[in-house]
């Protein structure tokens, strides 16, 4: 098992952001994409305008014939909330961060844009919980290594199939974060109910846009919390979120693959 030197944010997201910024890419934070206009031609669709909201003000971006848009649909960390050693995280049921709002709007424009309600419609059936441990004693790590045969950072996720949460854990190779003390180790785990994957990505006839994110199936893509969602990690914290599990028929459908403009929890870039 080959892993990054630090956590995924420190080793992948932050360096990529720096690399893109140095090459002129502009990241617009505190910005929410609210809608996308499409033009329908004979056997093809094009994204023509992006609607957004920033600081309470609405605006638009017009897309030219040479532009592409990559649209992130939903988030498996939508409405995530934190707890601590003494308090369980609140389960948010009133959809405060609008992580699925754009997909809900786009889904009304075509049946092949997917069914977001399948993934966010039932919180109790799609909620998941993750946690991190900060350890200053090696006893637990030694027991995990004896049980699994894997040194920290060398094995994959270890799932306890008899756990009521279907809990999985993984022990990263230290340091997991920049500046981590030599006598400190971390562990990350979660409880998650899996589903079967689909095989659709780009809506029929799409010319200049495509959907991405945890709820689209891209060949050889690895779906994880860091690629298309806000990266969250903190020592000894609990988190609840809604992963929006569903059936392949509820994912956006496609016949061919193209590209588009990103909507993320942080904004658009």
Order of alpha helices (4+ residues) and beta strands (2+ residues): alpha-beta-beta-beta-beta-beta-beta-alpha-alpha-alpha-beta-alpha-beta-beta-beta-beta-alpha-beta-beta
